[in-house]
Amino acid sequence: MFKITSLNSFSVGLKIGIGIITSKILAIFVGPGGMALVGNLRNFLTSLESISTLGFQSGVVKYIAENQKNEEELKKIIATVFISLIFIVIVLSGVLFFFASYWSNATLGNHSDYSVVFKVLSLALPWYAVSVFLLSVLNGLCKFRKVIWVNIIGNLIGLVISILMILKFHTLGALLAIVITPSLLFFVTFYFVQKEIKFLQTIRFNLYDFKIIKNLLPYSLMALVSSVLGPIVFLAIRNHIIKELGINQAGFWETMSRISSYYMLFISTILTVYFLPKLSQAKDNKETKALFGQFYKSILPVFCIGLVIIYFSRYFIIQLLFTKEFLPVTSLFLWQLIGDVFKVASLILGYQFFAKKLTRAFIISELFSLAVLYFSTLYFVNVFGLEGAVIAQALDNFLYLIVLLFYFRDVLISRSE
């Protein structure tokens, strides 16, 4: 884990460095208002990714990890998911292309026509969806270093595309960069996957097995709840902030979320790359508890120390990443960081839902969390203004952690000897 974490730290550090550059350019050329639009498009893309890949990523990781040595079953899994994915993504691309104006107004508002963004997205989506699938295959094969190298190369490609597009087209360029960059990752992931398995020779219609889709459906349901409803809730919250406080205030909230996403990458990547396959392979509560303990003893304390440093450096961070126009964001740090501690503490427990296919429990807990987040945000924003949005997130993350600790209490208190 230390070797993987070290390479992952380099990858995330590089991404944060790249983020500093792109954030600065965004701050200068698009401002808080443009930042809010970028946030809306990112939320839309997260939902679209889950739908286009059928939400199978975690399931693919699990079943490929379990069948690494079963070549026949491995081929069936890859062929079945790929063929299903291609069919869905072609339909979605058509919907995006022919209704581009509708999606532009629904996602980015009617102040400007960004329908070209959604037409470009319709062409990029098939490549994007396949690259996500290929990355899940690599992850399931436990090729941790290659997964991280794909992320590193992808970040560098994203930097170049973002700089060129933002400098040339400003807000439109920022939106186009978001939809173009992920599709280019296909060529990187395909190269690495092809070195592990003969991918093209594996895609055969006679290998299609509907039983595999049936087994993956619980993961699809879980992904649809978290990766589709989640971004929709965030989009609704951002639009509520725009309506009540103005688009610049929404941009400040998006800026805080963007900063949070940078340091959360350390956790989310190591969880996806290292802990999810390990949790999937854990045979009993003893092994699962050991993995939980490994996370809480080695990862969480370092993360908390990092957050303390971030809090006391918040003025420097804002002026480094953005401009003085964004200094109001500093008032959001305290509750954002508190909430992120609760979030990280719950993430490892939440991954157990995917590792053990606990579909019903996951959906109930996720719906509870999203409902708390949405309604508490509406209330706290009206009472405390923009700071209420991060207070609501902290409350939601705390309650979600309590729910997960209660649900997994048998694993957490199981005897480890």
N, C-alpha and C positions, 0 to 999 in steps of 0.2 A: 504494500500500500504506500509506503514511503517513497518508493521510486516513481510510482504512478502519480502520487500527490505532487512530487517535485516537478515533474514534467507538466502536470496540469497547472501548477502555480505559474510556471513560465508562460504557458498558453494563455491563462487568464490575465497575467500581468501584461502580456503583449496586447491582449484585447482591450484592457483598460487604457494602456498607452495610446492605442488607436482611437479609443473612445474619447480620450482627452482632445485629440486632434479634431475628430469629427464634431464633437460637441462644441468646441470653440468656433469652428466654421459655421455650424448651425446657428449658434448664438449671434454671430455677426451678420450672417446673410438672411436668416429667416425670422429671428427674434422669438419672443415667447409665444406669439400667435401661431407661427409656423411650427413651433415645437409641439403645440397642442394637436395640430393636424397630423404631424408625424406619429404622435402617440395613438391617435385614432386609427391610422392605417396599420400600425403594428398590431393593435388589438384585432383588427379585421383579419390580418394575415395569420395570426395565431389560430383563430377559429377555422379559417380556410385550410390551413395545414392539417389540422386534425381531421376535417371532413375528407379532404383529398387523399389522405393516407389511411382513411377508415379508422383512425385512432388505434392502429395495430402496433405502433412502435414498441410499447412495453411488452405486449404479447409476443412479438417477433423476437425480442431480446430473450425472453424467458424460454420459449420453445427451441430456439436455436441453441441457447446455452445448454439445454437439457439433451439435445440430440446431436451434439457436435461430432460424436463418433458413429452416429447412425447415418451413413451417407445417403441411403435411399429416402429416409424420412426428411433429411435436411433438404434434399432436392425438391421434395413435394411441398414443403413449407415455402421455400423461395419461389417456386413456380406458381403456386396457388395465390400467394399474396400479391406477387407482381402482376399477374394477369388481372386479378380483381381490381387492383389499384389503377391500372391503365384504363380500364373501362370507366371507372368513376371519374378519373381526372379529365378524360376527354369530354364527358358530359358537363362537368363543372366549368371547363374552359369555354365551352360554347355559351353557357349561361352568363359568364363574366363578360364575354366579348359583345354579345348582342344586347345586353342590358347594362352596358358600361355607365351610361348617364345616370341610371337609377342608383347603382352602387356608389357612384361618386357623390350624389346628393345625400344618400343615406349615411355614408361613412364620414365624409369630409364637409358636409354642409353645402348650401347652395350659393355661398358667396363667390365661388369660382368654379369653373368647369374643369374637373380633373379626370374626365372620362378616359383620356388617353392613357392614364396610369393603369386603369383597369383593363384596357385593351392589351397593353404590354404585359400585364400580369397574366392574362389569359394565355398568352403565348409562352410565358416563362413557367407557368404552373406545372406542366408535365415533367419538366426537367427537375424542378424543385422537389416535387413529390417523390420522384424516383431516388433523388439524392438522399432524402430523409430515410427512405426505406433501406437503401444501401448502407447508410451509417448504422442503422439498427442491426443489420446483418453483421457488420464488423464488430459491433458492441456485443452481440450474442455469441460471437466466436471468441470473445474475451481478448480481442486484439486491442487492448486498452491504449497502447502507445500510438497505434495507427489512427484510432479515433481522435486522439488529441492532436496528432499531426494534421489530420483533415481540418480540424477547427483552426489550427494555426494558419494554415494556407488560406482557408476561407476568410479569416480576419484580414489578412494582407490584401487579398483580392477586393474585399469590401472597402478597405481604406482607399485604394486607388480609384475604384468606381465612384465612391461617395465624394471624394475631393473633386474629381473631374465634373461630376454631374451638378453638385451644389454650386461650384464656381461658375458654371455655364448657365444653369437654369434656376438657381436659388431654390425656392420652396418646391417647385415642380421637379427640379433635379434631385432634391432630397427624397421626395416620394418615389421617383423612378429608381433611384439607387436601392431603396429598400426592396423593391420587387424584382430587380434584375440580379442583384448579387447572389441570393441563395441558389438561383438556377445554375449559375456558373460552377457551383460546388459539385454538380453532377460529375463533371469530368475528373475531379480529384478523387471523389469517393469510388467511382467506377474503376479507376486505376488501381486503388488499394484493394478493392474487393476481388478484382480479376486476378490479383497475385495470390489470393488465398483459395479461391474456388473458380472453376470454369463457369462463370456466370451465364454467358450467352448460350452455352450448351445445356444449361440447366433449365432454361425457359422452354418447356414443352407442354402443349395442351393435354397430352395424355397423362401428365403428372398431376393435373388439377384434381384436388381432393376437397370436396365441400365440407368434409368433417373437420378439416383444419380451420375453415372459416367459422364453423360452428363453435369450435374451441376458442377462437379469437374474439368472438362477439362480446363476451363480458368485458374485454379490454376496450373494445370499441365503445361500449356504453359508458365506461368510466372516462374515457378520453373525451367523449362528446359532452359529458357534464362539465369536466374541468377545463378543457381546452376550447370549448365552444361557448358554453354559458358564462364561464369566467371572463373572457375578454368582452363579451356582450355587456356584462355587468359593469366592467371598468369603462367601457365606451359610454354607457348610460350615465355613470357617475361623472365622467368628464363633461358630457353634454349638460348635465345638471349644473355643474360648476360654471360652465360658459354662460348658461342662462341666468344664474343667480349672481355670479361675481364678475363675469366677463372673461373673454378669451385669454387675456394675459394671465389672469389668476389660474386658469386651467393649464396654461403653459408652465407656470411655476410648479404646479402639482406634478405635471409630466416630467419636469426637470428633476424633482426629488425622486420620482420613480425610476428615472434613468440612472441616477447616481446609485440608487439601491440595487438596480439590476447589475451594475458593474461588480460590486463586491459580492453579491449573491451568486455570481458565476462560479466563484471558488467552490461553493457548497454544491450547487446544482450539478456542476460537471462531475465532481468526484462521486456524488451520489449516483448519477446515471451511469458513469463509466465503470466504477468499482463496486459500489454497494448493491445496486439492483441485481446484477448477475449473481453476486454472492448470496443475497437474500433468496433468490430463486432456487439456488442449489442447496440452501440450508435444509437439513433433513428433519430437524426437530427444534423445540423451543430453546434447548441449550445452545445450539449453534446460532440461532437467531438472536438470543440475548447477548451472546458474545460479540456479534456484529454491532448491535445497539451500543454495547459498552465501549467498543472500539471507537465509534463515532463520538459518543459523549465525552470520552476521556481525551481523545487526541485532536478532534476537529473543532468541537464547540468552544472549548476554552480559548483556542487561538483566534477564532472568529470574534469572540467577545472582546478580546484585547484589541483587535483591529478596529472594532467599532468605537471603542473609547478614543483611540487615536484619531479616527475620522471625525468624531464629534468636536474635539478641541481644534481640529484643523479645518472646520467647515467654512470659515470665511476665505481662507486660502484656497480651498478646493473650488468654491464657487467662482472666484476670480480667475483661477487657473483654467477651469473647464469652460467657463462661460464668460460673461461680462458683468460689469457693475449693475447693469439693468436687472440682473437675476439675484441680487443680494437678498431680496425678501424671502428667498428659498431657505435661508439659514434658520428661519423661525420654525421650519418644518422638521429639522433634523432629529430633535430629541425623541418625539413620538414615533418617527419613522424607524429609528434605530432600536428603540424598545420593542416595537412590533416585530422587527426583523429577528431579534433574539428569540422571541416566541415562535416565529415562523420556522427558523432553522431547527429549533428543538423538536418541532413537530414533523419536519420533512422526512426524517429517517423512518418514523413510525408510519407516515403516509405511504411511503414506498412499499411497505409490507402489504398494503392492499393490492398492489400490482403484482408483487412477487408471489403472493398466495391466491390471487384471483378472488379476492373478497369483494365481489361486485356490489351486492346490495348494501353492505356496510359503508363502502366508499361513497356510493351515490347519496345515501342518506346524510352522511357527514358533510359531504361537499355542498349539497343543497342547503343544509343548515348554515354552513359557513358563508355561502354567497348571500343568503337572505339576511344574515346578521350584518354583513358588510354593506349591503345596499341600503337597508333601512336605517342603520345606525349612521351611515354617511349623510343621508338626507337630513337626519335630525341634527347631527353635530355640526354640519356645515351651516345650517340655519342659526345655530346657537353661537358657534365659535369662529365662523368664517372659514377660510381655507384651512386653517390648522385643524378644524374639525374632521377633515378628510383623513388625515394621518392618525388622529386619535381613534377614529372608527376602525382603521386598519389594525391598530395595536390591540384594540378590544377584540376584534374578530380573531386575530391570530392567537390571543391568549385563550379565548373560549374553545377554539379548535384544538389547541394543545391539550386542554383539560379533557375534552371528549376523547381524544386519541389515547391519552394516558389511562383513562378508565377502560376503554375498549381493549387495549392490549395489556391490561394489568397482569393477566396470567403469564404472559411471556416475560414481562419485566420483573416479576417476583419469583419466577421459576428457579429451582435449585440449579446452580451452575457446576456443582462438583461432579 
